């Protein structure tokens, strides 16, 4: 869903519950664990009551030119580990 040229990477659930609120809560748990366990700061997308476009719940990951390929690979591995851990408890 992200554009390859954008510094913002948008990650969403492959299997949604159908509820933005439930999906957001699950993603927030993943984001919280990433910060606590891996010291990686991510955000969960938010919606306003005024939004006309109903995007799915997702995690926003910001990438800059200062990030090396090894940095990105480390974050990906950490994210995979945390996601597996959180989903295993559900």
NORJO-V66532 format. One record per pair of residues at least 12 apart in sequence whose ideal C-beta (glycine too) atoms are under 8 Angstrom apart, sorted by the first residue. I is the first residue (numbers start at 0). J is the second residue. Records with the same first field share a line. If there is no record, write none. Layout:
BEGIN
I = J  J
END
This chain:
BEGIN
0 = 57
6 = 61  62  63
7 = 59  60  61  62
8 = 59  60  61  62
9 = 44  57  58  59  60
10 = 57  58  59  60  78
11 = 55  56  57  58
12 = 25  26  55  56  57
15 = 55  56
19 = 46  53  55  56
22 = 55  56
23 = 43  44  56
25 = 85  89
26 = 43  56  57  58
27 = 43
28 = 85
29 = 41  58  78  81  82  85
30 = 42  43  58
32 = 81  84  85
33 = 77  78  81
36 = 77  81
37 = 74  77  81
39 = 74  77  78
41 = 58  59  60
42 = 58  59
43 = 56  57  58  59
44 = 56  57  58  59
60 = 74
END
